[in-house]
Amino acid sequence: MPTLRVRRLLQGLMALMVVFSVWTIAPTAGAYNNPDLLPDHPTNVIDLANEFTKTQEELLSEDLSQFETETGWKLRVLTQSDRTPGTAVKGFWGLDNKSVLLVADTRGGNLLNFSVGDDFYPLLSRTFWIELQTRFGNQFFVRDNGGDQAILQALDSVKGCLRQGGCSVVPGLPREQWLLTLITSTVGGLVFGFAAQPRKEGQVFAWQWALIFSPLWGILFLAFGIGPVVTRTADWLPIFRNVAGFAIGALVAFLAPTLGRSPSSET
């Protein structure tokens, strides 16, 4: 019995310590509103992570002011690492439905995060913001180009799309994305060539099978090969290369049985 009482007493003391630690630590851990980190002068950029030089920061702030005067859309930039003003920026900048807050946080896997006002979505869909984040905020782009360029190029894409009345996708075709479209175009050609191989005596081209497989090679070539290119750039060269990849893949797959046939079997 004495042992049981001691055990209960220890458990009660531990529970009391846990409650006390929560009371004392929680206010510090949950301090997401820190107005002390806000600047004492009007600015469109708060660079706590030192992503920009002083000149870059001033030029960017002026550019965002001119853009807001020209279009009415409010773009703001906050960079942070260990320190953040948190929700205090909402009142500092007066963020509303016509505002976008770009938060560059060096602690995450992706540098860029966006807080988007509701009025933007009819012009720039949610998938646009996801693609914008993954294209410019990924670790490889930041490593090769720097965090400042990731922020500036993302803002340029947003401004360009707003000036032209909206975008369904992020303009521009990165090399990695084009290579993916080239691969899908070539695979689509392989499927087309395989389906079109003659299967009867005297048949030259099995158009019925090519038609049956058209949903597959059509999606690979048109939806995944040509579609992403024409919606992101007016350059004809990537389109020509993808068409050539489709044609080469189709020709190789179509002629594969003929090329693989041995002379002895023909004899």
KOLVO-731259 format. One line per 8 residues: their letters; for each residue x, y, z of N, C-alpha, C. Coordinates in nm, 3 decimals, always signed. Example, Ala and Ser with C-alpha at 12.3 -4.5 7.8 and 13.67 -1.06 7.14 Angstrom:
KOLVO-731259
AS> +1.319,-0.569,+0.780,+1.230,-0.450,+0.780,+1.320,-0.330,+0.780; +1.285,-0.225,+0.708,+1.367,-0.106,+0.714,+1.290,+0.003,+0.787
//
This chain:
KOLVO-731259
MPTLRVRR> +0.081,-0.122,+0.000,+0.000,+0.000,+0.000,+0.084,+0.127,+0.000; +0.188,+0.137,+0.089,+0.270,+0.258,+0.084,+0.334,+0.278,-0.053; +0.375,+0.166,-0.116,+0.435,+0.177,-0.248,+0.335,+0.231,-0.349; +0.211,+0.187,-0.342,+0.107,+0.234,-0.434,+0.081,+0.383,-0.414; +0.080,+0.427,-0.289,+0.056,+0.569,-0.262,+0.171,+0.654,-0.316; +0.294,+0.606,-0.297,+0.410,+0.680,-0.350,+0.404,+0.690,-0.501; +0.364,+0.581,-0.565,+0.354,+0.580,-0.712,+0.250,+0.679,-0.759; +0.134,+0.684,-0.690,+0.029,+0.779,-0.729,+0.074,+0.922,-0.706
LLQGLMAL> +0.149,+0.943,-0.598,+0.200,+1.077,-0.570,+0.297,+1.123,-0.678; +0.385,+1.033,-0.720,+0.480,+1.067,-0.827,+0.408,+1.097,-0.958; +0.305,+1.017,-0.989,+0.228,+1.041,-1.112,+0.159,+1.176,-1.107; +0.104,+1.211,-0.989,+0.040,+1.341,-0.977,+0.137,+1.456,-0.994; +0.259,+1.441,-0.938,+0.361,+1.545,-0.953,+0.404,+1.560,-1.098; +0.420,+1.448,-1.169,+0.457,+1.453,-1.310,+0.349,+1.522,-1.392; +0.222,+1.491,-1.364,+0.113,+1.555,-1.437,+0.111,+1.705,-1.411; +0.139,+1.744,-1.286,+0.142,+1.886,-1.252,+0.256,+1.957,-1.324
MVVFSVWT> +0.370,+1.890,-1.336,+0.485,+1.949,-1.407,+0.454,+1.967,-1.556; +0.385,+1.868,-1.614,+0.349,+1.878,-1.756,+0.257,+1.996,-1.780; +0.154,+2.010,-1.694,+0.061,+2.122,-1.709,+0.132,+2.254,-1.693; +0.221,+2.262,-1.595,+0.295,+2.387,-1.571,+0.385,+2.421,-1.689; +0.450,+2.319,-1.748,+0.537,+2.344,-1.863,+0.458,+2.390,-1.983; +0.338,+2.336,-2.001,+0.254,+2.379,-2.113,+0.213,+2.524,-2.095; +0.176,+2.561,-1.973,+0.136,+2.699,-1.946,+0.250,+2.797,-1.971; +0.371,+2.757,-1.936,+0.484,+2.849,-1.948,+0.546,+2.850,-2.086
IAPTAGAY> +0.542,+2.740,-2.159,+0.608,+2.730,-2.290,+0.514,+2.766,-2.403; +0.385,+2.733,-2.393,+0.291,+2.752,-2.503,+0.286,+2.894,-2.554; +0.282,+2.998,-2.467,+0.278,+3.133,-2.521,+0.397,+3.166,-2.608; +0.516,+3.112,-2.573,+0.634,+3.139,-2.654,+0.630,+3.064,-2.785; +0.592,+2.933,-2.781,+0.590,+2.852,-2.902,+0.482,+2.898,-2.997; +0.372,+2.952,-2.945,+0.262,+2.992,-3.031,+0.265,+3.138,-3.069; +0.379,+3.205,-3.050,+0.388,+3.348,-3.079,+0.405,+3.370,-3.228; +0.295,+3.356,-3.303,+0.299,+3.373,-3.447,+0.262,+3.515,-3.488
NNPDLLPD> +0.243,+3.603,-3.392,+0.213,+3.743,-3.422,+0.317,+3.829,-3.350; +0.420,+3.869,-3.426,+0.531,+3.941,-3.367,+0.551,+4.073,-3.440; +0.477,+4.176,-3.405,+0.488,+4.304,-3.477,+0.621,+4.374,-3.455; +0.701,+4.329,-3.357,+0.830,+4.393,-3.333,+0.925,+4.377,-3.451; +0.901,+4.276,-3.536,+0.988,+4.253,-3.652,+0.947,+4.334,-3.773; +0.837,+4.407,-3.765,+0.792,+4.488,-3.878,+0.877,+4.614,-3.889; +0.903,+4.661,-4.011,+0.982,+4.783,-4.028,+0.903,+4.906,-3.981; +0.978,+5.013,-3.954,+0.915,+5.136,-3.906,+0.883,+5.233,-4.018
HPTNVIDL> +0.888,+5.184,-4.144,+0.859,+5.268,-4.259,+0.781,+5.186,-4.362; +0.702,+5.250,-4.447,+0.625,+5.175,-4.548,+0.717,+5.107,-4.648; +0.690,+4.983,-4.677,+0.766,+4.907,-4.775,+0.682,+4.789,-4.821; +0.710,+4.741,-4.940,+0.638,+4.625,-4.994,+0.716,+4.496,-4.976; +0.837,+4.505,-4.921,+0.924,+4.389,-4.904,+0.979,+4.389,-4.763; +0.962,+4.277,-4.692,+1.024,+4.258,-4.562,+1.121,+4.140,-4.576; +1.249,+4.171,-4.575,+1.352,+4.071,-4.607,+1.426,+4.031,-4.479; +1.364,+3.945,-4.398,+1.427,+3.900,-4.275,+1.531,+3.791,-4.300
ANEFTKTQ> +1.523,+3.722,-4.413,+1.618,+3.615,-4.445,+1.735,+3.665,-4.529; +1.738,+3.796,-4.559,+1.848,+3.856,-4.636,+1.867,+3.789,-4.772; +1.757,+3.769,-4.842,+1.764,+3.713,-4.977,+1.807,+3.818,-5.080; +1.784,+3.947,-5.050,+1.811,+4.054,-5.145,+1.922,+4.145,-5.093; +1.987,+4.210,-5.188,+2.072,+4.322,-5.150,+1.983,+4.442,-5.121; +2.040,+4.543,-5.061,+1.962,+4.662,-5.029,+1.906,+4.725,-5.155; +1.986,+4.729,-5.260,+1.941,+4.787,-5.387,+1.827,+4.705,-5.447; +1.842,+4.572,-5.446,+1.737,+4.484,-5.498,+1.606,+4.505,-5.422
EELLSEDL> +1.615,+4.514,-5.291,+1.496,+4.531,-5.209,+1.425,+4.662,-5.241; +1.500,+4.769,-5.257,+1.439,+4.899,-5.287,+1.375,+4.899,-5.426; +1.446,+4.842,-5.524,+1.392,+4.838,-5.660,+1.266,+4.752,-5.667; +1.266,+4.639,-5.597,+1.150,+4.551,-5.598,+1.031,+4.620,-5.531; +1.054,+4.688,-5.421,+0.945,+4.758,-5.353,+0.885,+4.865,-5.442; +0.970,+4.940,-5.513,+0.919,+5.042,-5.604,+0.842,+4.980,-5.720; +0.892,+4.869,-5.771,+0.826,+4.802,-5.883,+0.687,+4.752,-5.843; +0.676,+4.696,-5.724,+0.546,+4.647,-5.677,+0.449,+4.762,-5.654
SQFETETG> +0.500,+4.877,-5.610,+0.412,+4.995,-5.594,+0.360,+5.043,-5.728; +0.447,+5.047,-5.829,+0.405,+5.088,-5.962,+0.304,+4.990,-6.021; +0.327,+4.861,-5.997,+0.235,+4.760,-6.048,+0.098,+4.775,-5.982; +0.095,+4.802,-5.853,-0.033,+4.821,-5.783,-0.106,+4.944,-5.835; -0.033,+5.051,-5.861,-0.095,+5.172,-5.916,-0.150,+5.147,-6.056; -0.077,+5.068,-6.133,-0.116,+5.041,-6.272,-0.235,+4.946,-6.282; -0.238,+4.842,-6.200,-0.338,+4.736,-6.217,-0.437,+4.725,-6.101; -0.401,+4.773,-5.984,-0.487,+4.756,-5.867,-0.461,+4.630,-5.789
WKLRVLTQ> -0.373,+4.543,-5.838,-0.339,+4.420,-5.767,-0.223,+4.446,-5.672; -0.234,+4.393,-5.551,-0.135,+4.417,-5.447,-0.049,+4.292,-5.428; +0.081,+4.305,-5.455,+0.177,+4.196,-5.436,+0.275,+4.236,-5.326; +0.296,+4.148,-5.230,+0.386,+4.175,-5.119,+0.479,+4.056,-5.098; +0.599,+4.082,-5.044,+0.701,+3.980,-5.029,+0.752,+3.979,-4.885; +0.755,+3.861,-4.825,+0.812,+3.841,-4.692,+0.910,+3.725,-4.698; +1.035,+3.747,-4.662,+1.132,+3.639,-4.650,+1.161,+3.618,-4.503; +1.171,+3.492,-4.462,+1.190,+3.462,-4.321,+1.269,+3.333,-4.306
SDRTPGTA> +1.333,+3.319,-4.192,+1.403,+3.196,-4.158,+1.367,+3.158,-4.014; +1.450,+3.198,-3.919,+1.418,+3.169,-3.780,+1.322,+3.272,-3.720; +1.317,+3.390,-3.778,+1.231,+3.496,-3.726,+1.118,+3.525,-3.825; +1.001,+3.549,-3.773,+0.887,+3.582,-3.859,+0.790,+3.673,-3.785; +0.738,+3.774,-3.851,+0.634,+3.858,-3.787,+0.499,+3.791,-3.783; +0.485,+3.680,-3.857,+0.359,+3.604,-3.854,+0.241,+3.684,-3.907; +0.129,+3.674,-3.837,+0.006,+3.736,-3.884,+0.008,+3.889,-3.875; +0.113,+3.945,-3.815,+0.121,+4.091,-3.803,+0.131,+4.158,-3.940
VKGFWGLD> +0.179,+4.086,-4.043,+0.194,+4.147,-4.175,+0.059,+4.176,-4.238; -0.045,+4.102,-4.198,-0.177,+4.125,-4.257,-0.226,+4.267,-4.229; -0.210,+4.311,-4.105,-0.251,+4.447,-4.073,-0.153,+4.551,-4.124; -0.025,+4.516,-4.126,+0.078,+4.610,-4.173,+0.056,+4.646,-4.319; +0.022,+4.547,-4.401,+0.003,+4.570,-4.545,-0.144,+4.585,-4.583; -0.236,+4.561,-4.492,-0.377,+4.569,-4.527,-0.415,+4.467,-4.633; -0.375,+4.343,-4.615,-0.401,+4.240,-4.715,-0.550,+4.211,-4.726; -0.597,+4.199,-4.851,-0.738,+4.174,-4.877,-0.753,+4.075,-4.991
NKSVLLVA> -0.870,+4.069,-5.051,-0.895,+3.972,-5.158,-0.821,+4.005,-5.288; -0.769,+4.125,-5.300,-0.691,+4.162,-5.419,-0.541,+4.163,-5.388; -0.501,+4.083,-5.288,-0.362,+4.081,-5.244,-0.304,+3.940,-5.255; -0.175,+3.935,-5.287,-0.098,+3.811,-5.282,+0.024,+3.835,-5.195; +0.042,+3.750,-5.096,+0.160,+3.755,-5.012,+0.250,+3.638,-5.048; +0.369,+3.668,-5.099,+0.469,+3.566,-5.128,+0.558,+3.553,-5.004; +0.558,+3.435,-4.945,+0.641,+3.408,-4.828,+0.753,+3.313,-4.870; +0.876,+3.360,-4.859,+0.994,+3.278,-4.889,+1.053,+3.232,-4.756
DTRGGNLL> +1.036,+3.105,-4.726,+1.083,+3.050,-4.599,+1.194,+2.948,-4.628; +1.313,+2.978,-4.583,+1.429,+2.893,-4.614,+1.430,+2.763,-4.534; +1.339,+2.747,-4.440,+1.341,+2.628,-4.355,+1.267,+2.510,-4.418; +1.186,+2.533,-4.519,+1.107,+2.426,-4.578,+1.176,+2.362,-4.697; +1.115,+2.256,-4.749,+1.169,+2.190,-4.867,+1.151,+2.274,-4.991; +1.044,+2.353,-4.996,+1.019,+2.444,-5.107,+1.025,+2.587,-5.054; +1.100,+2.672,-5.124,+1.123,+2.808,-5.074,+0.997,+2.891,-5.073; +0.910,+2.874,-5.173,+0.800,+2.968,-5.195,+0.668,+2.917,-5.139
NFSVGDDF> +0.594,+3.008,-5.080,+0.456,+2.984,-5.037,+0.376,+3.109,-5.073; +0.247,+3.088,-5.103,+0.163,+3.199,-5.146,+0.035,+3.203,-5.064; +0.002,+3.323,-5.018,-0.129,+3.348,-4.958,-0.206,+3.434,-5.058; -0.307,+3.375,-5.120,-0.371,+3.434,-5.238,-0.511,+3.482,-5.202; -0.543,+3.605,-5.240,-0.677,+3.658,-5.223,-0.776,+3.594,-5.317; -0.902,+3.591,-5.278,-1.004,+3.520,-5.356,-1.025,+3.580,-5.495; -1.000,+3.709,-5.513,-1.025,+3.772,-5.642,-0.926,+3.727,-5.749; -0.819,+3.660,-5.711,-0.720,+3.615,-5.809,-0.762,+3.487,-5.880
YPLLSRTF> -0.842,+3.404,-5.814,-0.867,+3.270,-5.866,-0.942,+3.267,-5.999; -1.031,+3.361,-6.030,-1.090,+3.359,-6.165,-0.987,+3.381,-6.275; -0.875,+3.446,-6.244,-0.771,+3.474,-6.343,-0.656,+3.374,-6.335; -0.619,+3.336,-6.216,-0.507,+3.245,-6.193,-0.557,+3.133,-6.101; -0.572,+3.015,-6.157,-0.635,+2.905,-6.083,-0.541,+2.853,-5.975; -0.593,+2.765,-5.894,-0.513,+2.705,-5.787,-0.399,+2.622,-5.845; -0.423,+2.555,-5.956,-0.315,+2.477,-6.018,-0.203,+2.568,-6.069; -0.236,+2.691,-6.107,-0.132,+2.787,-6.148,-0.037,+2.813,-6.032
WIELQTRF> -0.090,+2.835,-5.912,-0.006,+2.866,-5.796,+0.077,+2.745,-5.755; +0.021,+2.626,-5.770,+0.097,+2.505,-5.738,+0.213,+2.488,-5.835; +0.187,+2.509,-5.965,+0.294,+2.499,-6.064,+0.399,+2.608,-6.043; +0.354,+2.728,-6.007,+0.448,+2.838,-5.982,+0.540,+2.803,-5.865; +0.484,+2.746,-5.761,+0.565,+2.708,-5.645,+0.665,+2.599,-5.679; +0.620,+2.496,-5.750,+0.709,+2.385,-5.779,+0.816,+2.421,-5.883; +0.785,+2.513,-5.973,+0.884,+2.548,-6.076,+0.996,+2.634,-6.020; +0.963,+2.738,-5.945,+1.064,+2.833,-5.901,+1.110,+2.811,-5.756
GNQFFVRD> +1.033,+2.740,-5.677,+1.069,+2.725,-5.536,+1.140,+2.596,-5.502; +1.155,+2.505,-5.600,+1.219,+2.378,-5.568,+1.367,+2.397,-5.539; +1.425,+2.302,-5.470,+1.562,+2.314,-5.422,+1.663,+2.324,-5.535; +1.636,+2.258,-5.647,+1.731,+2.261,-5.758,+1.735,+2.399,-5.823; +1.619,+2.460,-5.842,+1.616,+2.594,-5.902,+1.682,+2.694,-5.808; +1.651,+2.686,-5.679,+1.710,+2.779,-5.582,+1.861,+2.760,-5.575; +1.906,+2.636,-5.580,+2.050,+2.609,-5.574,+2.122,+2.666,-5.696; +2.062,+2.652,-5.813,+2.129,+2.696,-5.936,+2.115,+2.846,-5.961
NGGDQAIL> +2.007,+2.907,-5.916,+1.979,+3.046,-5.951,+1.976,+3.140,-5.831; +1.960,+3.086,-5.711,+1.954,+3.170,-5.593,+1.811,+3.199,-5.550; +1.792,+3.224,-5.422,+1.659,+3.251,-5.370,+1.601,+3.380,-5.423; +1.688,+3.480,-5.447,+1.637,+3.609,-5.497,+1.576,+3.593,-5.636; +1.641,+3.513,-5.722,+1.588,+3.493,-5.856,+1.460,+3.409,-5.854; +1.451,+3.315,-5.762,+1.328,+3.237,-5.748,+1.211,+3.328,-5.717; +1.231,+3.423,-5.626,+1.125,+3.517,-5.589,+1.094,+3.611,-5.704; +1.197,+3.669,-5.766,+1.176,+3.768,-5.872,+1.109,+3.706,-5.994
QALDSVKG> +1.152,+3.586,-6.034,+1.093,+3.524,-6.153,+0.949,+3.479,-6.127; +0.921,+3.434,-6.004,+0.783,+3.399,-5.971,+0.694,+3.522,-5.977; +0.741,+3.634,-5.925,+0.663,+3.758,-5.930,+0.644,+3.806,-6.073; +0.747,+3.792,-6.156,+0.735,+3.833,-6.297,+0.628,+3.751,-6.368; +0.619,+3.622,-6.337,+0.517,+3.539,-6.398,+0.377,+3.585,-6.356; +0.361,+3.616,-6.229,+0.232,+3.662,-6.180,+0.194,+3.794,-6.244; +0.287,+3.889,-6.248,+0.258,+4.021,-6.306,+0.226,+4.009,-6.455; +0.302,+3.928,-6.528,+0.276,+3.912,-6.670,+0.139,+3.854,-6.697
CLRQGGCS> +0.099,+3.755,-6.617,-0.033,+3.693,-6.637,-0.145,+3.788,-6.601; -0.128,+3.867,-6.496,-0.233,+3.962,-6.458,-0.247,+4.072,-6.563; -0.137,+4.114,-6.622,-0.144,+4.218,-6.725,-0.218,+4.170,-6.849; -0.211,+4.041,-6.880,-0.277,+3.989,-7.000,-0.414,+3.930,-6.970; -0.461,+3.948,-6.848,-0.596,+3.904,-6.815,-0.608,+3.764,-6.762; -0.497,+3.703,-6.720,-0.503,+3.570,-6.660,-0.427,+3.465,-6.738; -0.394,+3.356,-6.672,-0.323,+3.243,-6.734,-0.377,+3.114,-6.674; -0.386,+3.013,-6.757,-0.425,+2.881,-6.708,-0.303,+2.803,-6.656
VVPGLPRE> -0.184,+2.835,-6.711,-0.060,+2.770,-6.669,+0.047,+2.878,-6.655; +0.158,+2.842,-6.594,+0.270,+2.935,-6.579,+0.342,+2.948,-6.712; +0.359,+3.069,-6.765,+0.427,+3.086,-6.894,+0.572,+3.040,-6.887; +0.623,+3.000,-7.004,+0.761,+2.954,-7.011,+0.769,+2.803,-7.007; +0.869,+2.749,-7.078,+0.886,+2.605,-7.086,+1.027,+2.568,-7.041; +1.043,+2.527,-6.914,+1.176,+2.485,-6.868,+1.225,+2.363,-6.945; +1.356,+2.349,-6.953,+1.414,+2.239,-7.028,+1.368,+2.103,-6.973; +1.361,+2.090,-6.841,+1.321,+1.963,-6.782,+1.178,+1.927,-6.822
QWLLTLIT> +1.090,+2.027,-6.825,+0.952,+2.000,-6.863,+0.942,+1.966,-7.012; +1.021,+2.035,-7.095,+1.018,+2.002,-7.238,+1.069,+1.860,-7.263; +1.174,+1.817,-7.192,+1.225,+1.681,-7.209,+1.118,+1.579,-7.173; +1.038,+1.609,-7.073,+0.929,+1.518,-7.037,+0.826,+1.510,-7.149; +0.794,+1.623,-7.212,+0.699,+1.621,-7.324,+0.758,+1.548,-7.444; +0.889,+1.560,-7.464,+0.953,+1.487,-7.574,+0.946,+1.336,-7.551; +0.967,+1.295,-7.426,+0.960,+1.152,-7.394,+0.819,+1.098,-7.417; +0.719,+1.170,-7.369,+0.582,+1.122,-7.387,+0.543,+1.121,-7.535
STVGGLVF> +0.592,+1.218,-7.613,+0.564,+1.217,-7.757,+0.625,+1.096,-7.824; +0.748,+1.063,-7.786,+0.816,+0.948,-7.846,+0.748,+0.817,-7.806; +0.707,+0.806,-7.680,+0.635,+0.686,-7.636,+0.502,+0.674,-7.709; +0.435,+0.788,-7.729,+0.312,+0.786,-7.807,+0.336,+0.736,-7.949; +0.448,+0.776,-8.009,+0.482,+0.727,-8.142,+0.509,+0.578,-8.143; +0.574,+0.528,-8.037,+0.600,+0.384,-8.028,+0.469,+0.305,-8.021; +0.373,+0.355,-7.943,+0.244,+0.289,-7.933,+0.172,+0.290,-8.067; +0.177,+0.404,-8.136,+0.113,+0.415,-8.267,+0.176,+0.319,-8.367
GFAAQPRK> +0.310,+0.315,-8.370,+0.378,+0.226,-8.464,+0.351,+0.079,-8.435; +0.350,+0.043,-8.308,+0.321,-0.096,-8.270,+0.179,-0.134,-8.310; +0.083,-0.044,-8.286,-0.055,-0.074,-8.320,-0.076,-0.086,-8.470; +0.002,-0.011,-8.548,-0.018,-0.009,-8.693,+0.055,-0.121,-8.766; +0.127,-0.207,-8.696,+0.198,-0.317,-8.762,+0.099,-0.409,-8.834; +0.130,-0.450,-8.957,+0.040,-0.540,-9.031,+0.029,-0.677,-8.962; -0.092,-0.726,-8.954,-0.117,-0.854,-8.886,-0.181,-0.958,-8.977; -0.204,-0.923,-9.103,-0.263,-1.015,-9.197,-0.175,-1.023,-9.321
EGQVFAWQ> -0.191,-1.130,-9.395,-0.116,-1.148,-9.518,-0.158,-1.043,-9.620; -0.060,-0.972,-9.673,-0.086,-0.869,-9.772,-0.126,-0.734,-9.713; -0.141,-0.726,-9.582,-0.176,-0.599,-9.518,-0.052,-0.512,-9.502; -0.063,-0.386,-9.537,+0.049,-0.293,-9.528,+0.042,-0.210,-9.400; -0.078,-0.167,-9.363,-0.094,-0.078,-9.248,-0.223,-0.115,-9.176; -0.213,-0.152,-9.047,-0.331,-0.192,-8.970,-0.397,-0.068,-8.910; -0.472,+0.002,-8.993,-0.531,+0.127,-8.945,-0.639,+0.104,-8.840; -0.704,-0.017,-8.847,-0.806,-0.044,-8.746,-0.745,-0.050,-8.606
WALIFSPL> -0.629,-0.118,-8.593,-0.563,-0.127,-8.464,-0.507,+0.009,-8.421; -0.459,+0.084,-8.516,-0.411,+0.219,-8.483,-0.526,+0.305,-8.430; -0.645,+0.285,-8.486,-0.762,+0.359,-8.439,-0.805,+0.312,-8.300; -0.796,+0.181,-8.276,-0.833,+0.128,-8.144,-0.742,+0.183,-8.034; -0.613,+0.194,-8.065,-0.516,+0.243,-7.968,-0.504,+0.396,-7.967; -0.587,+0.463,-8.047,-0.576,+0.609,-8.057,-0.594,+0.682,-7.924; -0.683,+0.636,-7.832,-0.690,+0.709,-7.705,-0.558,+0.710,-7.629; -0.482,+0.600,-7.638,-0.356,+0.592,-7.565,-0.248,+0.679,-7.629
WGILFLAF> -0.222,+0.656,-7.759,-0.115,+0.735,-7.820,-0.158,+0.881,-7.840; -0.289,+0.904,-7.851,-0.336,+1.042,-7.864,-0.313,+1.121,-7.736; -0.340,+1.058,-7.620,-0.317,+1.126,-7.492,-0.168,+1.152,-7.472; -0.086,+1.051,-7.502,+0.058,+1.067,-7.483,+0.115,+1.176,-7.572; +0.072,+1.179,-7.698,+0.129,+1.273,-7.793,+0.065,+1.412,-7.785; -0.068,+1.416,-7.786,-0.137,+1.545,-7.791,-0.150,+1.610,-7.654; -0.202,+1.533,-7.556,-0.228,+1.592,-7.425,-0.101,+1.617,-7.345; -0.009,+1.518,-7.347,+0.113,+1.530,-7.267,+0.235,+1.575,-7.346
GIGPVVTR> +0.230,+1.563,-7.478,+0.345,+1.600,-7.560,+0.335,+1.738,-7.623; +0.221,+1.768,-7.685,+0.204,+1.896,-7.755,+0.133,+1.999,-7.668; +0.032,+1.956,-7.592,-0.047,+2.049,-7.512,+0.034,+2.135,-7.418; +0.121,+2.076,-7.333,+0.198,+2.160,-7.241,+0.291,+2.259,-7.311; +0.330,+2.229,-7.435,+0.421,+2.318,-7.507,+0.346,+2.439,-7.563; +0.236,+2.414,-7.633,+0.165,+2.525,-7.697,+0.098,+2.617,-7.597; +0.069,+2.568,-7.476,+0.007,+2.655,-7.375,+0.110,+2.737,-7.299; +0.239,+2.708,-7.316,+0.341,+2.778,-7.239,+0.436,+2.861,-7.323
TADWLPIF> +0.444,+2.834,-7.451,+0.536,+2.910,-7.535,+0.486,+2.914,-7.678; +0.524,+3.021,-7.750,+0.490,+3.033,-7.892,+0.603,+2.986,-7.981; +0.711,+2.938,-7.922,+0.825,+2.891,-7.998,+0.787,+2.762,-8.073; +0.820,+2.755,-8.202,+0.782,+2.640,-8.282,+0.882,+2.525,-8.271; +1.005,+2.554,-8.226,+1.109,+2.451,-8.224,+1.076,+2.335,-8.131; +1.030,+2.356,-8.008,+0.993,+2.241,-7.925,+0.881,+2.157,-7.986; +0.786,+2.224,-8.053,+0.678,+2.149,-8.118,+0.734,+2.063,-8.230; +0.823,+2.120,-8.312,+0.884,+2.044,-8.422,+0.960,+1.923,-8.369
RNVAGFAI> +1.033,+1.941,-8.260,+1.109,+1.830,-8.203,+1.018,+1.721,-8.148; +0.908,+1.760,-8.087,+0.816,+1.660,-8.034,+0.746,+1.583,-8.145; +0.710,+1.653,-8.253,+0.651,+1.586,-8.369,+0.752,+1.489,-8.430; +0.878,+1.533,-8.438,+0.983,+1.446,-8.492,+1.003,+1.325,-8.401; +0.998,+1.346,-8.268,+1.011,+1.233,-8.177,+0.897,+1.133,-8.194; +0.776,+1.183,-8.212,+0.661,+1.094,-8.237,+0.681,+1.016,-8.366; +0.724,+1.084,-8.472,+0.740,+1.018,-8.602,+0.851,+0.912,-8.595; +0.963,+0.944,-8.531,+1.072,+0.848,-8.521,+1.030,+0.727,-8.439
GALVAFLA> +0.961,+0.751,-8.326,+0.914,+0.640,-8.244,+0.816,+0.551,-8.320; +0.726,+0.613,-8.395,+0.630,+0.535,-8.473,+0.699,+0.453,-8.581; +0.798,+0.512,-8.648,+0.869,+0.442,-8.756,+0.949,+0.325,-8.701; +1.016,+0.345,-8.588,+1.095,+0.238,-8.529,+1.006,+0.122,-8.487; +0.896,+0.152,-8.420,+0.805,+0.045,-8.375,+0.738,-0.025,-8.494; +0.706,+0.048,-8.598,+0.639,-0.010,-8.715,+0.732,-0.102,-8.793; +0.859,-0.063,-8.803,+0.955,-0.141,-8.882,+1.029,-0.245,-8.800; +1.008,-0.249,-8.668,+1.083,-0.341,-8.583,+1.070,-0.487,-8.626
PTLGRSPS> +0.950,-0.539,-8.656,+0.942,-0.679,-8.698,+1.019,-0.706,-8.828; +1.017,-0.613,-8.922,+1.088,-0.631,-9.048,+1.238,-0.630,-9.027; +1.284,-0.536,-8.944,+1.428,-0.526,-8.919,+1.479,-0.644,-8.837; +1.394,-0.699,-8.752,+1.436,-0.809,-8.668,+1.424,-0.944,-8.734; +1.371,-0.950,-8.852,+1.354,-1.078,-8.920,+1.489,-1.123,-8.975; +1.529,-1.244,-8.943,+1.662,-1.295,-8.983,+1.658,-1.343,-9.127; +1.775,-1.339,-9.197,+1.779,-1.388,-9.336,+1.744,-1.535,-9.348; +1.781,-1.615,-9.248,+1.755,-1.760,-9.255,+1.605,-1.788,-9.253
SET> +1.531,-1.711,-9.173,+1.387,-1.734,-9.168,+1.322,-1.696,-9.300; +1.376,-1.591,-9.368,+1.320,-1.554,-9.496,+1.348,-1.662,-9.600; +1.465,-1.726,-9.594,+1.499,-1.833,-9.687,+1.412,-1.956,-9.664
//
